[in-house]
Amino acid sequence: MIMFLNTDEINESEFISSEQLEEIAKTILSDYYEEEPDFTLTFVTEDSIRELNKTYRDTDSVTDVLSFESDGEIDPETGREYLGDIVVCLEQAKRQAEQSGHSVKNEIALLEIHGLLHLLGYDHMDEEQHAEMWKYQNMYLDKCGITLKRRPGEDFDF
């Protein structure tokens, strides 16, 4: 189950519904878990994601999505595994959607998929990891019926 946190008072619902985000999560997580684990999805401003990126990745720049894995924690309220946190910069998602020629809704869906794959242990630190993660990312885009004008893995400078 997704727990939505909007620390910067951003209304993501004008772009994508919580039901759509839940459905994407269920599609992915059902391939890995019998009982769906919990995670948070937070939408933040450029300033907030820049600060998180600087603090946790030593990179002083805006990024589109950050993921923070838990260490197999169990949510005391639900008794389910807690995967971690996904943080999305809505302003960067809007910019990327416009530059790529697809909807903000589909860009947010891509970022949720990307963030969830990180929480599931996928990464893209080397070519082999990158190829594997992009394979799954594209598979879940297709499985969820999300159409992008620019697919993950295609070179594109923001």
C-alpha positions as a Python dict, from the first residue, in 0.01 Angstrom:
ca = {
    (1, 'M'): (0, 0, 0),
    (2, 'I'): (124, 348, -85),
    (3, 'M'): (130, 606, 188),
    (4, 'F'): (125, 949, 25),
    (5, 'L'): (318, 1228, 191),
    (6, 'N'): (310, 1576, 44),
    (7, 'T'): (546, 1771, 262),
    (8, 'D'): (557, 2061, 17),
    (9, 'E'): (178, 2094, -14),
    (10, 'I'): (184, 1977, -377),
    (11, 'N'): (-137, 1840, -525),
    (12, 'E'): (-36, 1549, -746),
    (13, 'S'): (-399, 1461, -815),
    (14, 'E'): (-424, 1722, -1089),
    (15, 'F'): (-188, 1500, -1290),
    (16, 'I'): (-244, 1142, -1177),
    (17, 'S'): (-483, 986, -930),
    (18, 'S'): (-382, 795, -622),
    (19, 'E'): (-585, 502, -762),
    (20, 'Q'): (-366, 495, -1073),
    (21, 'L'): (-51, 506, -863),
    (22, 'E'): (-184, 224, -642),
    (23, 'E'): (-263, 11, -949),
    (24, 'I'): (89, 55, -1086),
    (25, 'A'): (235, -43, -749),
    (26, 'K'): (11, -352, -724),
    (27, 'T'): (109, -460, -1076),
    (28, 'I'): (478, -446, -992),
    (29, 'L'): (474, -566, -633),
    (30, 'S'): (254, -867, -708),
    (31, 'D'): (546, -1007, -910),
    (32, 'Y'): (767, -1000, -598),
    (33, 'Y'): (539, -1043, -297),
    (34, 'E'): (239, -1250, -196),
    (35, 'E'): (135, -979, 50),
    (36, 'E'): (182, -627, -78),
    (37, 'P'): (441, -431, 123),
    (38, 'D'): (411, -64, 216),
    (39, 'F'): (609, 232, 87),
    (40, 'T'): (573, 608, 79),
    (41, 'L'): (546, 826, -229),
    (42, 'T'): (616, 1193, -171),
    (43, 'F'): (591, 1481, -416),
    (44, 'V'): (827, 1769, -346),
    (45, 'T'): (957, 2094, -494),
    (46, 'E'): (1289, 2146, -670),
    (47, 'D'): (1439, 2301, -357),
    (48, 'S'): (1344, 1999, -146),
    (49, 'I'): (1474, 1737, -388),
    (50, 'R'): (1796, 1934, -442),
    (51, 'E'): (1854, 1935, -66),
    (52, 'L'): (1783, 1560, -41),
    (53, 'N'): (2012, 1491, -337),
    (54, 'K'): (2286, 1701, -179),
    (55, 'T'): (2245, 1543, 165),
    (56, 'Y'): (2217, 1178, 62),
    (57, 'R'): (2399, 1157, -271),
    (58, 'D'): (2647, 1446, -239),
    (59, 'T'): (2507, 1592, -562),
    (60, 'D'): (2395, 1955, -552),
    (61, 'S'): (2136, 1944, -830),
    (62, 'V'): (1769, 1886, -897),
    (63, 'T'): (1675, 1532, -995),
    (64, 'D'): (1345, 1371, -1090),
    (65, 'V'): (1318, 1086, -840),
    (66, 'L'): (1505, 956, -537),
    (67, 'S'): (1450, 625, -359),
    (68, 'F'): (1546, 537, -6),
    (69, 'E'): (1534, 165, 75),
    (70, 'S'): (1447, 46, 422),
    (71, 'D'): (1632, -240, 585),
    (72, 'G'): (1345, -489, 579),
    (73, 'E'): (1149, -299, 840),
    (74, 'I'): (799, -409, 937),
    (75, 'D'): (535, -138, 962),
    (76, 'P'): (405, -167, 1320),
    (77, 'E'): (58, -41, 1219),
    (78, 'T'): (0, -283, 931),
    (79, 'G'): (239, -569, 1011),
    (80, 'R'): (359, -555, 649),
    (81, 'E'): (709, -509, 520),
    (82, 'Y'): (806, -146, 465),
    (83, 'L'): (1010, -106, 144),
    (84, 'G'): (1112, 257, 185),
    (85, 'D'): (1045, 598, 36),
    (86, 'I'): (1013, 734, -316),
    (87, 'V'): (1046, 1110, -358),
    (88, 'V'): (936, 1271, -687),
    (89, 'C'): (1004, 1628, -794),
    (90, 'L'): (682, 1733, -965),
    (91, 'E'): (842, 2035, -1134),
    (92, 'Q'): (1114, 1817, -1289),
    (93, 'A'): (852, 1560, -1395),
    (94, 'K'): (654, 1835, -1571),
    (95, 'R'): (968, 1957, -1748),
    (96, 'Q'): (1068, 1608, -1859),
    (97, 'A'): (717, 1529, -1982),
    (98, 'E'): (706, 1847, -2188),
    (99, 'Q'): (1053, 1789, -2336),
    (100, 'S'): (971, 1425, -2411),
    (101, 'G'): (629, 1500, -2561),
    (102, 'H'): (414, 1285, -2334),
    (103, 'S'): (177, 1361, -2046),
    (104, 'V'): (285, 1451, -1693),
    (105, 'K'): (67, 1160, -1578),
    (106, 'N'): (280, 916, -1778),
    (107, 'E'): (605, 1075, -1658),
    (108, 'I'): (494, 1038, -1295),
    (109, 'A'): (403, 675, -1365),
    (110, 'L'): (751, 619, -1509),
    (111, 'L'): (911, 776, -1202),
    (112, 'E'): (703, 562, -970),
    (113, 'I'): (808, 249, -1160),
    (114, 'H'): (1173, 360, -1154),
    (115, 'G'): (1157, 435, -782),
    (116, 'L'): (988, 104, -701),
    (117, 'L'): (1252, -89, -894),
    (118, 'H'): (1517, 82, -680),
    (119, 'L'): (1328, -18, -364),
    (120, 'L'): (1322, -375, -498),
    (121, 'G'): (1702, -371, -526),
    (122, 'Y'): (1758, -279, -890),
    (123, 'D'): (2016, -17, -977),
    (124, 'H'): (2195, 131, -1277),
    (125, 'M'): (2548, 190, -1156),
    (126, 'D'): (2711, -9, -1435),
    (127, 'E'): (2612, -119, -1786),
    (128, 'E'): (2487, -463, -1680),
    (129, 'Q'): (2271, -324, -1399),
    (130, 'H'): (2149, -44, -1625),
    (131, 'A'): (2040, -289, -1896),
    (132, 'E'): (1857, -509, -1645),
    (133, 'M'): (1679, -220, -1474),
    (134, 'W'): (1573, -62, -1804),
    (135, 'K'): (1444, -400, -1924),
    (136, 'Y'): (1215, -426, -1621),
    (137, 'Q'): (1121, -61, -1637),
    (138, 'N'): (1010, -98, -1999),
    (139, 'M'): (832, -426, -1919),
    (140, 'Y'): (627, -258, -1644),
    (141, 'L'): (551, 45, -1861),
    (142, 'D'): (403, -197, -2115),
    (143, 'K'): (227, -408, -1851),
    (144, 'C'): (66, -94, -1704),
    (145, 'G'): (-31, 42, -2047),
    (146, 'I'): (184, 354, -2017),
    (147, 'T'): (290, 508, -2346),
    (148, 'L'): (588, 740, -2362),
    (149, 'K'): (721, 939, -2655),
    (150, 'R'): (1072, 875, -2520),
    (151, 'R'): (1138, 536, -2367),
    (152, 'P'): (1377, 486, -2075),
    (153, 'G'): (1722, 412, -2208),
    (154, 'E'): (1699, 652, -2498),
    (155, 'D'): (1955, 927, -2468),
    (156, 'F'): (1803, 1259, -2377),
    (157, 'D'): (1958, 1560, -2206),
    (158, 'F'): (1755, 1759, -1960),
}
